Amino acid sequence: MKKLKFGETLTGLILGGILVALGALVMLIGFWRVLILVCLFGVGYFIGTVDNKEDFFKQQIRKVIPDKSAQPINLKEEIAREQEQSQIPQKMVFNFEEEKTEDQSEE
């Protein structure tokens, strides 16, 4: 089966048909009933496509809730550290003396 890609005619026709059907449903049965149908479709799609639901939920929860071992960032300390690193030193020492070559020493 060919995969659908955005920008192709077939994809546009399929998405257009889905939106026309969705619009017709909204006009026939109302917005809230269509919203419930779309949510139920999403749940059914999730149940049908995710193989290991327990691992999926654990991964999603780990993304939202950090581990207990992770230490929170102290914002004041981080800002102070960044400001210290970004400050230009007051005294910058440059060595502008050039080494004299034999040609320059003769002059």
C-alpha positions as CSV (number, residue, x, y, z in Angstrom):
1,M,0.0,0.0,0.0
2,K,1.3,3.4,-0.9
3,K,2.0,5.8,1.9
4,L,0.2,9.2,1.8
5,K,2.3,12.3,1.7
6,F,1.3,15.9,2.1
7,G,1.3,17.9,-1.1
8,E,0.0,15.0,-3.3
9,T,-3.4,15.1,-5.0
10,L,-4.6,11.8,-3.4
11,T,-3.8,13.1,0.1
12,G,-5.7,16.3,-0.7
13,L,-8.7,14.4,-2.0
14,I,-8.8,12.1,1.0
15,L,-8.4,14.9,3.6
16,G,-11.0,17.0,1.7
17,G,-13.5,14.1,1.8
18,I,-12.9,13.6,5.5
19,L,-13.5,17.3,6.2
20,V,-16.7,17.4,4.1
21,A,-18.0,14.4,6.0
22,L,-17.1,16.0,9.3
23,G,-18.8,19.2,8.3
24,A,-21.9,17.3,7.2
25,L,-22.0,15.5,10.5
26,V,-21.8,18.8,12.4
27,M,-24.7,20.2,10.4
28,L,-26.8,17.0,10.8
29,I,-26.3,16.0,14.4
30,G,-24.6,19.0,16.1
31,F,-21.1,20.0,17.2
32,W,-21.0,18.3,20.6
33,R,-22.2,14.9,19.3
34,V,-19.6,15.1,16.5
35,L,-16.9,16.0,19.1
36,I,-17.9,12.9,21.1
37,L,-17.6,10.8,17.9
38,V,-14.2,12.2,17.1
39,C,-13.0,11.5,20.7
40,L,-14.3,7.9,20.6
41,F,-12.6,7.5,17.2
42,G,-9.4,8.7,18.7
43,V,-9.7,6.2,21.7
44,G,-10.4,3.4,19.3
45,Y,-7.5,4.3,17.1
46,F,-5.2,4.4,20.1
47,I,-6.4,1.0,21.3
48,G,-5.9,-0.5,17.9
49,T,-2.5,0.9,17.1
50,V,-0.5,1.0,20.4
51,D,0.9,-2.5,21.1
52,N,2.2,-2.1,24.6
53,K,-0.1,0.4,26.3
54,E,1.5,0.1,29.8
55,D,5.0,1.0,28.5
56,F,3.4,3.8,26.4
57,F,1.7,5.4,29.5
58,K,4.9,5.0,31.5
59,Q,6.9,6.8,28.9
60,Q,4.4,9.6,28.7
61,I,4.3,10.0,32.5
62,R,8.1,10.0,32.7
63,K,8.1,12.9,30.2
64,V,5.7,14.9,32.4
65,I,6.9,13.9,35.9
66,P,10.6,13.9,36.5
67,D,12.4,11.2,38.6
68,K,12.8,11.8,42.4
69,S,16.5,11.7,42.0
70,A,16.5,14.7,39.6
71,Q,17.3,17.9,41.5
72,P,15.3,21.0,40.7
73,I,17.1,23.9,39.1
74,N,17.8,26.8,41.4
75,L,16.9,29.7,39.1
76,K,18.7,32.4,41.0
77,E,21.9,30.5,41.1
78,E,21.7,29.6,37.4
79,I,21.1,33.3,36.5
80,A,24.0,34.4,38.6
81,R,26.3,31.8,37.1
82,E,25.3,32.8,33.5
83,Q,25.9,36.4,34.3
84,E,29.3,35.7,35.7
85,Q,30.2,33.7,32.6
86,S,29.0,36.3,30.2
87,Q,30.7,39.3,31.8
88,I,33.7,40.6,29.9
89,P,36.8,40.9,32.1
90,Q,37.7,44.4,33.2
91,K,41.3,44.1,32.4
92,M,42.2,42.4,29.2
93,V,45.9,42.0,28.7
94,F,47.2,41.8,25.1
95,N,50.7,41.4,24.1
96,F,51.1,43.8,21.1
97,E,54.9,43.7,21.2
98,E,56.2,42.0,18.1
99,E,59.2,39.9,18.1
100,K,62.0,41.6,16.3
101,T,63.4,39.8,13.4
102,E,66.9,40.3,12.1
103,D,65.7,42.7,9.4
104,Q,64.1,45.0,12.0
105,S,67.0,44.8,14.4
106,E,69.4,46.3,11.8
107,E,67.3,49.4,11.3
